[in-house]
Amino acid sequence: MNIRHTLIAASALALAAGAASAQTIVIQPEQETVIREYIVEHPAPVVELPSDVAIEVGTTLPETIEVVPVEVPDVEPRYSYVRVEDRTLVVEPETRRVIHILD
C-alpha cells in the first residue's frame, strides 16, 4: 500500500510540473521586436496599478486595469499590453496574466 501512495504522489507531482510548464509562455525574440515596434507606434496611456499588485511576470492584473490588444497579424498567439511607470507589461488577454515585461 505504501508503494501505491508513493506512485500516486509521484504521478500527481509529474502532472503538476507538466501543467506549470505548459502555462509558461515564451515570446520569441522576433515576436518581441514586432510587439515592441507596435507599442512604440501605438502608445497606450500610462496606468497606475493598485499598491497590492506587483509588476512581475506571473501577476494577474485586476479587471479594473484596461489592457490594449496588440493587433499585429504576424504574432500568434494574441497578446495585450499595458504601460505602467516606465515599463510595458505584455499580457495574456484571456487570463490577464503578465507574461513579459519590456523596459
Backbone as XML, in Angstrom:
<?xml version="1.0"?>
<chain id="A" units="angstrom">
  <residue number="1" name="MET">
    <atom name="N" x="0.817" y="-1.193" z="0.000"/>
    <atom name="CA" x="0.000" y="0.000" z="0.000"/>
    <atom name="C" x="0.865" y="1.264" z="0.000"/>
  </residue>
  <residue number="2" name="ASN">
    <atom name="N" x="1.998" y="1.237" z="0.674"/>
    <atom name="CA" x="2.886" y="2.378" z="0.726"/>
    <atom name="C" x="3.455" y="2.695" z="-0.653"/>
  </residue>
  <residue number="3" name="ILE">
    <atom name="N" x="3.786" y="1.671" z="-1.426"/>
    <atom name="CA" x="4.296" y="1.878" z="-2.788"/>
    <atom name="C" x="3.219" y="2.543" z="-3.640"/>
  </residue>
  <residue number="4" name="ARG">
    <atom name="N" x="1.982" y="2.116" z="-3.458"/>
    <atom name="CA" x="0.871" y="2.705" z="-4.217"/>
    <atom name="C" x="0.753" y="4.203" z="-3.942"/>
  </residue>
  <residue number="5" name="HIS">
    <atom name="N" x="0.828" y="4.593" z="-2.681"/>
    <atom name="CA" x="0.756" y="6.016" z="-2.312"/>
    <atom name="C" x="1.922" y="6.794" z="-2.913"/>
  </residue>
  <residue number="6" name="THR">
    <atom name="N" x="3.101" y="6.177" z="-2.918"/>
    <atom name="CA" x="4.277" y="6.814" z="-3.493"/>
    <atom name="C" x="4.094" y="7.034" z="-4.989"/>
  </residue>
  <residue number="7" name="LEU">
    <atom name="N" x="3.577" y="6.022" z="-5.684"/>
    <atom name="CA" x="3.343" y="6.146" z="-7.118"/>
    <atom name="C" x="2.292" y="7.202" z="-7.429"/>
  </residue>
  <residue number="8" name="ILE">
    <atom name="N" x="1.238" y="7.245" z="-6.633"/>
    <atom name="CA" x="0.186" y="8.256" z="-6.834"/>
    <atom name="C" x="0.758" y="9.650" z="-6.614"/>
  </residue>
  <residue number="9" name="ALA">
    <atom name="N" x="1.542" y="9.821" z="-5.564"/>
    <atom name="CA" x="2.145" y="11.135" z="-5.282"/>
    <atom name="C" x="3.100" y="11.535" z="-6.392"/>
  </residue>
  <residue number="10" name="ALA">
    <atom name="N" x="3.903" y="10.596" z="-6.885"/>
    <atom name="CA" x="4.845" y="10.898" z="-7.968"/>
    <atom name="C" x="4.100" y="11.274" z="-9.240"/>
  </residue>
  <residue number="11" name="SER">
    <atom name="N" x="3.012" y="10.574" z="-9.527"/>
    <atom name="CA" x="2.211" y="10.893" z="-10.715"/>
    <atom name="C" x="1.594" y="12.281" z="-10.603"/>
  </residue>
  <residue number="12" name="ALA">
    <atom name="N" x="1.078" y="12.600" z="-9.433"/>
    <atom name="CA" x="0.479" y="13.925" z="-9.230"/>
    <atom name="C" x="1.524" y="15.020" z="-9.389"/>
  </residue>
  <residue number="13" name="LEU">
    <atom name="N" x="2.708" y="14.784" z="-8.868"/>
    <atom name="CA" x="3.795" y="15.762" z="-8.980"/>
    <atom name="C" x="4.192" y="15.955" z="-10.440"/>
  </residue>
  <residue number="14" name="ALA">
    <atom name="N" x="4.283" y="14.871" z="-11.184"/>
    <atom name="CA" x="4.638" y="14.960" z="-12.603"/>
    <atom name="C" x="3.574" y="15.720" z="-13.383"/>
  </residue>
  <residue number="15" name="LEU">
    <atom name="N" x="2.298" y="15.468" z="-13.083"/>
    <atom name="CA" x="1.217" y="16.187" z="-13.760"/>
    <atom name="C" x="1.260" y="17.673" z="-13.426"/>
  </residue>
  <residue number="16" name="ALA">
    <atom name="N" x="1.496" y="18.001" z="-12.173"/>
    <atom name="CA" x="1.561" y="19.410" z="-11.771"/>
    <atom name="C" x="2.731" y="20.105" z="-12.447"/>
  </residue>
  <residue number="17" name="ALA">
    <atom name="N" x="3.871" y="19.444" z="-12.525"/>
    <atom name="CA" x="5.034" y="20.043" z="-13.187"/>
    <atom name="C" x="4.759" y="20.247" z="-14.664"/>
  </residue>
  <residue number="18" name="GLY">
    <atom name="N" x="4.098" y="19.299" z="-15.305"/>
    <atom name="CA" x="3.742" y="19.437" z="-16.716"/>
    <atom name="C" x="2.781" y="20.569" z="-16.939"/>
  </residue>
  <residue number="19" name="ALA">
    <atom name="N" x="1.804" y="20.725" z="-16.056"/>
    <atom name="CA" x="0.831" y="21.814" z="-16.185"/>
    <atom name="C" x="1.513" y="23.157" z="-15.998"/>
  </residue>
  <residue number="20" name="ALA">
    <atom name="N" x="2.442" y="23.247" z="-15.059"/>
    <atom name="CA" x="3.144" y="24.515" z="-14.835"/>
    <atom name="C" x="3.975" y="24.889" z="-16.043"/>
  </residue>
  <residue number="21" name="SER">
    <atom name="N" x="4.662" y="23.914" z="-16.637"/>
    <atom name="CA" x="5.480" y="24.251" z="-17.790"/>
    <atom name="C" x="4.616" y="24.568" z="-18.998"/>
  </residue>
  <residue number="22" name="ALA">
    <atom name="N" x="3.430" y="23.977" z="-19.088"/>
    <atom name="CA" x="2.530" y="24.267" z="-20.204"/>
    <atom name="C" x="1.997" y="25.696" z="-20.121"/>
  </residue>
  <residue number="23" name="GLN">
    <atom name="N" x="1.957" y="26.255" z="-18.914"/>
    <atom name="CA" x="1.441" y="27.599" z="-18.736"/>
    <atom name="C" x="2.491" y="28.662" z="-19.008"/>
  </residue>
  <residue number="24" name="THR">
    <atom name="N" x="3.749" y="28.279" z="-19.134"/>
    <atom name="CA" x="4.811" y="29.234" z="-19.393"/>
    <atom name="C" x="4.753" y="29.667" z="-20.855"/>
  </residue>
  <residue number="25" name="ILE">
    <atom name="N" x="4.674" y="30.954" z="-21.062"/>
    <atom name="CA" x="4.628" y="31.491" z="-22.415"/>
    <atom name="C" x="5.950" y="32.170" z="-22.697"/>
  </residue>
  <residue number="26" name="VAL">
    <atom name="N" x="6.563" y="31.775" z="-23.785"/>
    <atom name="CA" x="7.846" y="32.354" z="-24.163"/>
    <atom name="C" x="7.640" y="33.177" z="-25.427"/>
  </residue>
  <residue number="27" name="ILE">
    <atom name="N" x="7.986" y="34.448" z="-25.337"/>
    <atom name="CA" x="7.922" y="35.319" z="-26.504"/>
    <atom name="C" x="9.273" y="35.229" z="-27.203"/>
  </residue>
  <residue number="28" name="GLN">
    <atom name="N" x="9.241" y="34.808" z="-28.439"/>
    <atom name="CA" x="10.462" y="34.672" z="-29.222"/>
    <atom name="C" x="11.039" y="36.062" z="-29.523"/>
  </residue>
  <residue number="29" name="PRO">
    <atom name="N" x="12.371" y="36.162" z="-29.718"/>
    <atom name="CA" x="12.990" y="37.470" z="-29.972"/>
    <atom name="C" x="12.369" y="38.215" z="-31.149"/>
  </residue>
  <residue number="30" name="GLU">
    <atom name="N" x="12.032" y="37.496" z="-32.226"/>
    <atom name="CA" x="11.434" y="38.197" z="-33.373"/>
    <atom name="C" x="10.024" y="38.699" z="-33.041"/>
  </residue>
  <residue number="31" name="GLN">
    <atom name="N" x="9.292" y="37.941" z="-32.201"/>
    <atom name="CA" x="7.979" y="38.414" z="-31.755"/>
    <atom name="C" x="8.131" y="39.647" z="-30.873"/>
  </residue>
  <residue number="32" name="GLU">
    <atom name="N" x="9.120" y="39.632" z="-29.988"/>
    <atom name="CA" x="9.338" y="40.776" z="-29.104"/>
    <atom name="C" x="9.623" y="42.033" z="-29.916"/>
  </residue>
  <residue number="33" name="THR">
    <atom name="N" x="10.398" y="41.900" z="-30.972"/>
    <atom name="CA" x="10.710" y="43.052" z="-31.828"/>
    <atom name="C" x="9.440" y="43.613" z="-32.451"/>
  </residue>
  <residue number="34" name="VAL">
    <atom name="N" x="8.588" y="42.742" z="-32.979"/>
    <atom name="CA" x="7.345" y="43.186" z="-33.615"/>
    <atom name="C" x="6.414" y="43.815" z="-32.585"/>
  </residue>
  <residue number="35" name="ILE">
    <atom name="N" x="6.304" y="43.201" z="-31.409"/>
    <atom name="CA" x="5.449" y="43.747" z="-30.338"/>
    <atom name="C" x="5.972" y="45.105" z="-29.898"/>
  </residue>
  <residue number="36" name="ARG">
    <atom name="N" x="7.277" y="45.213" z="-29.703"/>
    <atom name="CA" x="7.887" y="46.484" z="-29.274"/>
    <atom name="C" x="7.612" y="47.588" z="-30.299"/>
  </residue>
  <residue number="37" name="GLU">
    <atom name="N" x="7.778" y="47.282" z="-31.588"/>
    <atom name="CA" x="7.507" y="48.265" z="-32.642"/>
    <atom name="C" x="6.038" y="48.693" z="-32.628"/>
  </residue>
  <residue number="38" name="TYR">
    <atom name="N" x="5.131" y="47.742" z="-32.443"/>
    <atom name="CA" x="3.704" y="48.066" z="-32.399"/>
    <atom name="C" x="3.412" y="49.007" z="-31.227"/>
  </residue>
  <residue number="39" name="ILE">
    <atom name="N" x="3.974" y="48.701" z="-30.070"/>
    <atom name="CA" x="3.719" y="49.506" z="-28.877"/>
    <atom name="C" x="4.272" y="50.920" z="-29.038"/>
  </residue>
  <residue number="40" name="VAL">
    <atom name="N" x="5.428" y="51.056" z="-29.678"/>
    <atom name="CA" x="6.005" y="52.383" z="-29.922"/>
    <atom name="C" x="5.098" y="53.184" z="-30.862"/>
  </residue>
  <residue number="41" name="GLU">
    <atom name="N" x="4.565" y="52.512" z="-31.879"/>
    <atom name="CA" x="3.698" y="53.184" z="-32.853"/>
    <atom name="C" x="2.287" y="53.427" z="-32.322"/>
  </residue>
  <residue number="42" name="HIS">
    <atom name="N" x="1.863" y="52.655" z="-31.328"/>
    <atom name="CA" x="0.506" y="52.761" z="-30.767"/>
    <atom name="C" x="0.578" y="52.852" z="-29.245"/>
  </residue>
  <residue number="43" name="PRO">
    <atom name="N" x="1.146" y="53.928" z="-28.722"/>
    <atom name="CA" x="1.322" y="54.007" z="-27.266"/>
    <atom name="C" x="-0.015" y="54.100" z="-26.526"/>
  </residue>
  <residue number="44" name="ALA">
    <atom name="N" x="-0.109" y="53.344" z="-25.468"/>
    <atom name="CA" x="-1.284" y="53.395" z="-24.593"/>
    <atom name="C" x="-0.975" y="54.358" z="-23.453"/>
  </residue>
  <residue number="45" name="PRO">
    <atom name="N" x="-2.015" y="54.892" z="-22.829"/>
    <atom name="CA" x="-1.758" y="55.773" z="-21.678"/>
    <atom name="C" x="-1.129" y="54.986" z="-20.526"/>
  </residue>
  <residue number="46" name="VAL">
    <atom name="N" x="-0.323" y="55.672" z="-19.748"/>
    <atom name="CA" x="0.285" y="55.057" z="-18.570"/>
    <atom name="C" x="-0.799" y="54.916" z="-17.502"/>
  </residue>
  <residue number="47" name="VAL">
    <atom name="N" x="-0.866" y="53.733" z="-16.888"/>
    <atom name="CA" x="-1.846" y="53.491" z="-15.829"/>
    <atom name="C" x="-1.131" y="53.266" z="-14.513"/>
  </residue>
  <residue number="48" name="GLU">
    <atom name="N" x="-1.867" y="53.419" z="-13.431"/>
    <atom name="CA" x="-1.324" y="53.163" z="-12.106"/>
    <atom name="C" x="-1.960" y="51.894" z="-11.570"/>
  </residue>
  <residue number="49" name="LEU">
    <atom name="N" x="-1.113" y="50.960" z="-11.189"/>
    <atom name="CA" x="-1.613" y="49.716" z="-10.616"/>
    <atom name="C" x="-1.940" y="49.916" z="-9.148"/>
  </residue>
  <residue number="50" name="PRO">
    <atom name="N" x="-2.908" y="49.181" z="-8.634"/>
    <atom name="CA" x="-3.144" y="49.219" z="-7.185"/>
    <atom name="C" x="-1.877" y="48.817" z="-6.439"/>
  </residue>
  <residue number="51" name="SER">
    <atom name="N" x="-1.700" y="49.308" z="-5.245"/>
    <atom name="CA" x="-0.467" y="49.080" z="-4.487"/>
    <atom name="C" x="-0.221" y="47.604" z="-4.173"/>
  </residue>
  <residue number="52" name="ASP">
    <atom name="N" x="-1.263" y="46.788" z="-4.179"/>
    <atom name="CA" x="-1.090" y="45.372" z="-3.858"/>
    <atom name="C" x="-0.807" y="44.504" z="-5.092"/>
  </residue>
  <residue number="53" name="VAL">
    <atom name="N" x="-0.626" y="45.129" z="-6.266"/>
    <atom name="CA" x="-0.346" y="44.394" z="-7.493"/>
    <atom name="C" x="1.123" y="44.586" z="-7.855"/>
  </residue>
  <residue number="54" name="ALA">
    <atom name="N" x="1.858" y="43.484" z="-7.919"/>
    <atom name="CA" x="3.288" y="43.529" z="-8.220"/>
    <atom name="C" x="3.511" y="43.630" z="-9.723"/>
  </residue>
  <residue number="55" name="ILE">
    <atom name="N" x="4.573" y="44.324" z="-10.103"/>
    <atom name="CA" x="4.963" y="44.408" z="-11.514"/>
    <atom name="C" x="5.979" y="43.311" z="-11.753"/>
  </residue>
  <residue number="56" name="GLU">
    <atom name="N" x="5.463" y="42.109" z="-12.064"/>
    <atom name="CA" x="6.336" y="40.967" z="-12.323"/>
    <atom name="C" x="5.610" y="39.945" z="-13.183"/>
  </residue>
  <residue number="57" name="VAL">
    <atom name="N" x="6.400" y="39.138" z="-13.865"/>
    <atom name="CA" x="5.838" y="38.085" z="-14.693"/>
    <atom name="C" x="5.061" y="37.127" z="-13.799"/>
  </residue>
  <residue number="58" name="GLY">
    <atom name="N" x="3.864" y="36.770" z="-14.237"/>
    <atom name="CA" x="3.013" y="35.862" z="-13.475"/>
    <atom name="C" x="1.896" y="36.558" z="-12.735"/>
  </residue>
  <residue number="59" name="THR">
    <atom name="N" x="2.017" y="37.877" z="-12.546"/>
    <atom name="CA" x="0.972" y="38.628" z="-11.870"/>
    <atom name="C" x="-0.277" y="38.683" z="-12.741"/>
  </residue>
  <residue number="60" name="THR">
    <atom name="N" x="-1.437" y="38.517" z="-12.129"/>
    <atom name="CA" x="-2.698" y="38.667" z="-12.838"/>
    <atom name="C" x="-3.220" y="40.073" z="-12.570"/>
  </residue>
  <residue number="61" name="LEU">
    <atom name="N" x="-3.473" y="40.816" z="-13.637"/>
    <atom name="CA" x="-3.953" y="42.187" z="-13.493"/>
    <atom name="C" x="-5.435" y="42.192" z="-13.169"/>
  </residue>
  <residue number="62" name="PRO">
    <atom name="N" x="-5.857" y="43.111" z="-12.304"/>
    <atom name="CA" x="-7.283" y="43.204" z="-11.978"/>
    <atom name="C" x="-8.097" y="43.676" z="-13.188"/>
  </residue>
  <residue number="63" name="GLU">
    <atom name="N" x="-9.376" y="43.363" z="-13.188"/>
    <atom name="CA" x="-10.283" y="43.744" z="-14.277"/>
    <atom name="C" x="-10.393" y="45.260" z="-14.425"/>
  </residue>
  <residue number="64" name="THR">
    <atom name="N" x="-10.052" y="46.008" z="-13.386"/>
    <atom name="CA" x="-10.147" y="47.467" z="-13.438"/>
    <atom name="C" x="-9.059" y="48.099" z="-14.299"/>
  </residue>
  <residue number="65" name="ILE">
    <atom name="N" x="-8.016" y="47.336" z="-14.627"/>
    <atom name="CA" x="-6.928" y="47.834" z="-15.464"/>
    <atom name="C" x="-7.257" y="47.506" z="-16.913"/>
  </residue>
  <residue number="66" name="GLU">
    <atom name="N" x="-7.323" y="48.531" z="-17.745"/>
    <atom name="CA" x="-7.624" y="48.326" z="-19.154"/>
    <atom name="C" x="-6.361" y="47.919" z="-19.900"/>
  </residue>
  <residue number="67" name="VAL">
    <atom name="N" x="-6.435" y="46.776" z="-20.569"/>
    <atom name="CA" x="-5.313" y="46.322" z="-21.388"/>
    <atom name="C" x="-5.651" y="46.595" z="-22.849"/>
  </residue>
  <residue number="68" name="VAL">
    <atom name="N" x="-4.610" y="46.846" z="-23.635"/>
    <atom name="CA" x="-4.760" y="47.214" z="-25.041"/>
    <atom name="C" x="-4.288" y="46.039" z="-25.895"/>
  </residue>
  <residue number="69" name="PRO">
    <atom name="N" x="-5.084" y="45.608" z="-26.870"/>
    <atom name="CA" x="-4.644" y="44.486" z="-27.709"/>
    <atom name="C" x="-3.488" y="44.872" z="-28.617"/>
  </residue>
  <residue number="70" name="VAL">
    <atom name="N" x="-2.567" y="43.922" z="-28.817"/>
    <atom name="CA" x="-1.510" y="44.073" z="-29.810"/>
    <atom name="C" x="-2.099" y="43.507" z="-31.096"/>
  </residue>
  <residue number="71" name="GLU">
    <atom name="N" x="-2.365" y="44.385" z="-32.047"/>
    <atom name="CA" x="-3.052" y="43.978" z="-33.274"/>
    <atom name="C" x="-2.058" y="43.864" z="-34.426"/>
  </residue>
  <residue number="72" name="VAL">
    <atom name="N" x="-1.276" y="42.790" z="-34.372"/>
    <atom name="CA" x="-0.274" y="42.520" z="-35.395"/>
    <atom name="C" x="-0.573" y="41.134" z="-35.958"/>
  </residue>
  <residue number="73" name="PRO">
    <atom name="N" x="-0.842" y="41.043" z="-37.261"/>
    <atom name="CA" x="-1.216" y="39.751" z="-37.828"/>
    <atom name="C" x="-0.109" y="38.698" z="-37.772"/>
  </residue>
  <residue number="74" name="ASP">
    <atom name="N" x="1.150" y="39.104" z="-37.688"/>
    <atom name="CA" x="2.261" y="38.150" z="-37.707"/>
    <atom name="C" x="2.557" y="37.536" z="-36.343"/>
  </residue>
  <residue number="75" name="VAL">
    <atom name="N" x="1.878" y="37.968" z="-35.304"/>
    <atom name="CA" x="2.183" y="37.492" z="-33.958"/>
    <atom name="C" x="1.045" y="36.602" z="-33.461"/>
  </residue>
  <residue number="76" name="GLU">
    <atom name="N" x="1.374" y="35.360" z="-33.201"/>
    <atom name="CA" x="0.448" y="34.399" z="-32.599"/>
    <atom name="C" x="1.148" y="33.769" z="-31.420"/>
  </residue>
  <residue number="77" name="PRO">
    <atom name="N" x="0.514" y="33.550" z="-30.313"/>
    <atom name="CA" x="-0.870" y="33.892" z="-30.013"/>
    <atom name="C" x="-1.038" y="35.385" z="-29.832"/>
  </residue>
  <residue number="78" name="ARG">
    <atom name="N" x="-2.240" y="35.803" z="-29.617"/>
    <atom name="CA" x="-2.544" y="37.224" z="-29.427"/>
    <atom name="C" x="-2.124" y="37.671" z="-28.027"/>
  </residue>
  <residue number="79" name="TYR">
    <atom name="N" x="-1.677" y="38.908" z="-27.948"/>
    <atom name="CA" x="-1.275" y="39.498" z="-26.678"/>
    <atom name="C" x="-1.960" y="40.842" z="-26.498"/>
  </residue>
  <residue number="80" name="SER">
    <atom name="N" x="-1.935" y="41.324" z="-25.268"/>
    <atom name="CA" x="-2.349" y="42.679" z="-24.953"/>
    <atom name="C" x="-1.216" y="43.311" z="-24.167"/>
  </residue>
  <residue number="81" name="TYR">
    <atom name="N" x="-1.343" y="44.600" z="-23.908"/>
    <atom name="CA" x="-0.295" y="45.254" z="-23.126"/>
    <atom name="C" x="-0.880" y="46.398" z="-22.327"/>
  </residue>
  <residue number="82" name="VAL">
    <atom name="N" x="-0.100" y="46.825" z="-21.352"/>
    <atom name="CA" x="-0.458" y="47.971" z="-20.527"/>
    <atom name="C" x="0.857" y="48.650" z="-20.138"/>
  </residue>
  <residue number="83" name="ARG">
    <atom name="N" x="0.829" y="49.977" z="-20.129"/>
    <atom name="CA" x="2.017" y="50.733" z="-19.722"/>
    <atom name="C" x="1.873" y="51.121" z="-18.263"/>
  </residue>
  <residue number="84" name="VAL">
    <atom name="N" x="2.911" y="50.815" z="-17.484"/>
    <atom name="CA" x="2.943" y="51.120" z="-16.061"/>
    <atom name="C" x="4.302" y="51.722" z="-15.767"/>
  </residue>
  <residue number="85" name="GLU">
    <atom name="N" x="4.302" y="52.937" z="-15.218"/>
    <atom name="CA" x="5.546" y="53.654" z="-14.944"/>
    <atom name="C" x="6.374" y="53.711" z="-16.225"/>
  </residue>
  <residue number="86" name="ASP">
    <atom name="N" x="7.611" y="53.222" z="-16.196"/>
    <atom name="CA" x="8.452" y="53.265" z="-17.392"/>
    <atom name="C" x="8.579" y="51.887" z="-18.044"/>
  </residue>
  <residue number="87" name="ARG">
    <atom name="N" x="7.603" y="51.031" z="-17.779"/>
    <atom name="CA" x="7.617" y="49.668" z="-18.310"/>
    <atom name="C" x="6.340" y="49.377" z="-19.089"/>
  </residue>
  <residue number="88" name="THR">
    <atom name="N" x="6.459" y="48.399" z="-19.970"/>
    <atom name="CA" x="5.289" y="47.908" z="-20.683"/>
    <atom name="C" x="5.124" y="46.441" z="-20.314"/>
  </residue>
  <residue number="89" name="LEU">
    <atom name="N" x="3.936" y="46.097" z="-19.848"/>
    <atom name="CA" x="3.649" y="44.726" z="-19.450"/>
    <atom name="C" x="2.891" y="44.048" z="-20.582"/>
  </residue>
  <residue number="90" name="VAL">
    <atom name="N" x="3.432" y="42.964" z="-21.099"/>
    <atom name="CA" x="2.757" y="42.184" z="-22.126"/>
    <atom name="C" x="1.900" y="41.163" z="-21.382"/>
  </residue>
  <residue number="91" name="VAL">
    <atom name="N" x="0.628" y="41.095" z="-21.783"/>
    <atom name="CA" x="-0.369" y="40.349" z="-21.020"/>
    <atom name="C" x="-1.049" y="39.313" z="-21.906"/>
  </residue>
  <residue number="92" name="GLU">
    <atom name="N" x="-1.332" y="38.161" z="-21.336"/>
    <atom name="CA" x="-2.150" y="37.155" z="-21.998"/>
    <atom name="C" x="-3.600" y="37.605" z="-21.828"/>
  </residue>
  <residue number="93" name="PRO">
    <atom name="N" x="-4.303" y="37.944" z="-22.921"/>
    <atom name="CA" x="-5.628" y="38.552" z="-22.802"/>
    <atom name="C" x="-6.664" y="37.700" z="-22.062"/>
  </residue>
  <residue number="94" name="GLU">
    <atom name="N" x="-6.646" y="36.395" z="-22.255"/>
    <atom name="CA" x="-7.667" y="35.540" z="-21.644"/>
    <atom name="C" x="-7.554" y="35.496" z="-20.125"/>
  </residue>
  <residue number="95" name="THR">
    <atom name="N" x="-6.327" y="35.478" z="-19.621"/>
    <atom name="CA" x="-6.122" y="35.344" z="-18.179"/>
    <atom name="C" x="-5.722" y="36.655" z="-17.505"/>
  </residue>
  <residue number="96" name="ARG">
    <atom name="N" x="-5.322" y="37.646" z="-18.319"/>
    <atom name="CA" x="-4.832" y="38.935" z="-17.820"/>
    <atom name="C" x="-3.522" y="38.772" z="-17.042"/>
  </residue>
  <residue number="97" name="ARG">
    <atom name="N" x="-2.806" y="37.672" z="-17.299"/>
    <atom name="CA" x="-1.556" y="37.377" z="-16.629"/>
    <atom name="C" x="-0.399" y="38.037" z="-17.373"/>
  </residue>
  <residue number="98" name="VAL">
    <atom name="N" x="0.495" y="38.689" z="-16.621"/>
    <atom name="CA" x="1.683" y="39.316" z="-17.205"/>
    <atom name="C" x="2.623" y="38.186" z="-17.635"/>
  </residue>
  <residue number="99" name="ILE">
    <atom name="N" x="3.000" y="38.215" z="-18.926"/>
    <atom name="CA" x="3.860" y="37.155" z="-19.440"/>
    <atom name="C" x="5.243" y="37.662" z="-19.842"/>
  </residue>
  <residue number="100" name="HIS">
    <atom name="N" x="5.383" y="38.991" z="-19.966"/>
    <atom name="CA" x="6.668" y="39.563" z="-20.387"/>
    <atom name="C" x="6.688" y="41.030" z="-19.990"/>
  </residue>
  <residue number="101" name="ILE">
    <atom name="N" x="7.859" y="41.536" z="-19.640"/>
    <atom name="CA" x="7.995" y="42.944" z="-19.282"/>
    <atom name="C" x="9.030" y="43.573" z="-20.208"/>
  </residue>
  <residue number="102" name="LEU">
    <atom name="N" x="8.638" y="44.668" z="-20.850"/>
    <atom name="CA" x="9.546" y="45.423" z="-21.702"/>
    <atom name="C" x="9.955" y="46.683" z="-20.965"/>
  </residue>
  <residue number="103" name="ASP">
    <atom name="N" x="11.259" y="46.925" z="-20.857"/>
    <atom name="CA" x="11.737" y="48.146" z="-20.189"/>
    <atom name="C" x="11.983" y="49.223" z="-21.225"/>
  </residue>
</chain>
